[in-house]
Amino acid sequence: MIRECEADGYYRGDECPGCGERGKFIMSDEEIKNLGKTTAGILRHFPDKYGLDMDRRGWVDLEHYIKALRNRQKRFHWLRRYHMDALVATDPKGRYQVEEGHIRATYAHSVEVDLDLPTEDIPDELYFPTTEKEAELLLEGGIKPSDRSYVHLSETYESAVGAGVVRTEKPVILCVDAKRAIEEGENIMKAGKGVYITKKVEPGYLSINEEQPSEEEIASYTEEKKKREERESR
């Protein structure tokens, strides 16, 4: 659940991680799940279905968004601005931004957008999970967006493995020489927490990562994925 502490602001859980107090109730786990999934879907894929005008940077008017959601889905009749502020502030993946009365998703768009996200402090190496079959093709031809507007890269090997088991039983992890790519003029942006995006990755910046997931690692991540899906389905 999300609660609000007078001293430390919004947080997820029963007790404030800062002071240990039990803050004011804002949203239940079920409400967070429903609002988060709906918000991600609208801001990433179908703003037009809700009559929302999205600018080229991916922003929509937050008050218009709230009104559209309340009007189109009666289960969100309770939705107010502070609920959205709480959702954005506590999202563990950093999937949204709110600025100057507007909201946007930070990554995973299928609608065409031209994001202007931070380009400073990009790690020297980033990671991309793929399948055994696709790995050779990507090493030869590079990585281009498929069903998204940008290529999405992971900050760590571990997070790449976690993302990989979502789409294949035995992921292969590619290493991206982000430092050289940037030095040679490529633009890589920091999106959500641990997520980086770029328009493409040329094959010259790609290699098979030295470390690859063991069967034990894959089993562990797969089990965690099942547990997460079970929690979300409750």
N, C-alpha and C positions, 0 to 999 in steps of 0.2 A: 504494500500500500504506500501511498504518498502522504506524508504529514508535513506540517510547517512549524518550524521552531521560530519563536520571536527573535532569537539572537542569531541563529545560523541559517535561517531560510528553509527552503524545501529539501526534503530528504526522503529516501525510500526505506521503509522498515518501521518498527514500533518505537524505537528510541533514537533520539538525535545522536549521530556519531560524534558531534562536537561537545555537547554538554550532558548527554544522557537523559535529558528530559523527554517526556512523551508529549509531542507537539499536537497541534490541531489537525484533525482528520481532513484530508482533501479528496482522495480517491481510493477506491478499493483496487485490489489486484485485477479483478475482472474488468473494471472500468478502464484501468490503465491499458490492459491488453486490447480491448476493443477500440479505444480511442487511438492508441499507437498504431495498430494495423490500418485503421481507416485513414489516419493522417498520412502515413507513409504511402498508401495507395494513391490518395488524391494528389499529393504533392510530387510524387514521382511519375505517375502514369496517366491519370485522368482528371485533371482540374476542370476540363471543359464539361464533363458530365455533371458538375456541380455549379456550372455557370460562373466559374472563377476566371478572372483575367490574370495570367501569369506573364511577367516580363521576361526578357531574354536571360536574366540572371537567376530565374527560378523563383522570384518573390511573388507572393500574393498578399493582398490586404488581409490582416488577421481578423479584424471585425467582420469583414465580408465572409471569411472562411467560417467563423463561428456561427454566423447567421445561416449560411448555406447548410451547414451540418445539422443544425437544430431543425431547420425547415424540412430537409430531405430525410432525416432519420430521427424518428420520434424517440428512440432509445437514448438520444443525446439531448433531450429537452432540458437537462440540468446544466449543460455546458456553459461556462463563463470564461472570461479572459484569464482569470487566475488559474483555472484548470490547465489551460494551454501553457502558461508560463511555468507551471509546476512540471508538466510533462517534459517540456524542453530542457529545463534546468537539471532534471534528474535522469535523463535518458542515458543509460550506460554506454551506448554506442555513439553518442553525439550525432544522432541522425537528423536533427533539426537545428535551425537558427531562428531567433526572433530579434529583429532590429527595427527601430523606428516605426512600430506599428505594422510590420510585415513579417511573414513567416516563409521559410523555404526548407526543403530537404537538402542535406549536404551531399548526398551521393545516391547512386542506384537509379538514376532517372532513365526512363525509356523515352520520355518526351524530349525534344531537342532543346537544350539549354546551353548557355555560355557562362559557366560558373566563374566567379572571381574569388577564389579561396586562397588562403595563405600559401606562399611558396618558399618561406624561410624554414631553416632547420629541417630540411628533408634528410632522412638517413642515407648513408652512402650506399646501402644495399636494401632492396625491397624484395618481396617474394610473391610468386603467383602459382596457385595450384592448378593442375591440369590432369588429364588422363594420360596413360601410357601411349595410347594411339595418337593423341593430339600433340604430345611433347615434341616429337621430331618435326611435325609440321610447323609448330610455332618457332622452333629454333631456326628453321629455314626461312620462314616468311614473316616472323614477328607477331606481336599480339595486337589485334584490333578489336574494337567493341563489337559485340554480337547483338544482344537484346538490350543493351544499355547505351547511353550516349558517350560514356567514358570507359576506359579500361580501369579496373579496380585492383589495386595492389595492397598486399598486407605488410604491416610494419615488421612483424617477426615471423620466423620460421614456424613457430608454434601456432600462431593465428592463421597462417596459410594452410597448415594441416587441418585445423578445425574447419576452415572454409571448404577445403577440398573434400572432406568426407561427406559433405552435404550432397555433392554431385557425383561422386564415384567411390567405389569400395576400396580402391588402391590408388590414392592420389600421388602424382609426381610433382615435386616442388621445383620450380624454376627460380633462379636468382637473377635479379635485375640490377645491373650496375647503374644505379640512380645517379651517383656522383658524376660519372663520365657523361651520362645522358644530359644532365643539366649543364655541365661544362660545354657541351657541344650544341646547346641551344634548345633542348627539349624542355617543355613546361610540365612540371609535376606539382600537384597541389595537395595539401593536407585537407582531407574531408572530415570524416568522423574520427572517433578515437581509434587510432591504429589503422586507419584506412587512408590510402592515397590514390589519387586519380590522375589520369593523363589521357590524351587523345589516342595515343598509340605507343607501342614499344618496338623499336626496330630490332631485328635479329642480332645485330652486333652488340647489343647490350644484354643479351640473354645467355644463360648457361644453366646446365643441370646443377642444382644445388648439391654441394658435397654431402650434406646430411639428408637422408631420406627417411620417411616414417617406417618404423618397424611394425610388425604385425601387432605387437602389444600396444604401441601407440595408437594405431588405427582402431583397435578394439576399444581402447579407453575413450577416444574421442567419439566413437560410434555410440557407446553406452551413454556418454554425457548428452549426445544429441537426442537419444531416445527419452532420457529423463526430462530434458527441456521440452520436448514435444508433448510428453505426458502432462507436465505442469501447465502448459499453455492450453491443453484441451479440456482442463477441468472447469 
